[in-house]
Amino acid sequence: MNTYKNTSGNSGVRCYEIGDDFVRVQFREGTIYLYTYCSAGQKNIEHMKKLAKLGRGLSTFISQDVRNLFKKKER
């Protein structure tokens, strides 16, 4: 997984992994969520990829737009 830049300094996101049709996101407490085209929609996943690479806004987008649209929760 790639370390999230966290340019704002207060994100709950620690790391992310990007695939062709998914984004895996690890939060500070260690939980990893898998978001896919099928679970969250292609438009949302592509936006999450952009935010992850920028290192800003991913946690907010997840909490406001795709919170429960994950395919799998890993601990």
N, C-alpha and C positions, 0 to 999 in steps of 0.2 A: 504494500500500500504506500501511497505517497503522503508525505506530511502536508497538512493543510497550512497555507501561509498565514492565515488569520491576521490579515492586515489591520483589522479594527482592534485587535487585541482582546476581544471579549467573546469570541465564538465558542460554542459548545462542541464544534467539530475538531477532531484531532487528526484524522487521516481519511483518505479516500482512495478508491480504485475505480478506474473507468474502463469499461468494455464497450464493444460495439453497440449493445442494446441494454446496458445497465450501468448503474453507479452503486458502489458499496460505500457506505459512510460509517466511520467509527467516531463515536462521541467520546468526550473526556472520561466518562465513567466506564468506558470499555465496551459498551454495547455496539454491535455492528448491524446496520440495516441494509438490506439489498432492495434497491428500487429498480424495476425493469420497465421496458416498453409496455409489456402486458399489464403490469400492476399500476403504473403511474402515468402511462401515456408517453409517446415518443416526444412530443413537444416539451413536456416537463423534464424528461431525462436529458434531452439536449441542452436545456437551460441549466440544469444542475451541473452538467459537464463544464459549461462555460464558467459558472460561478466557482466551481471547484478549482479550476485552473487559475482564475483570478485571485483566489484566496480571500474572497469577500462576498458576504451575502448568502452563503449556502445554508447556514443554520436558520436564518430568518425565512428563507424560501421554504425550507422543509417544514418549519413550524406553522407557517401561514397557508401553504398551498398543497403539500403532499404528505402531511404528517402520518396519516394512517394508510397510505397507498403503497406501503412496502410489501414485497413478496415474502420476505423472510427476515426474521429477527434472530441474530446470533448473539450468544453471550460468551 
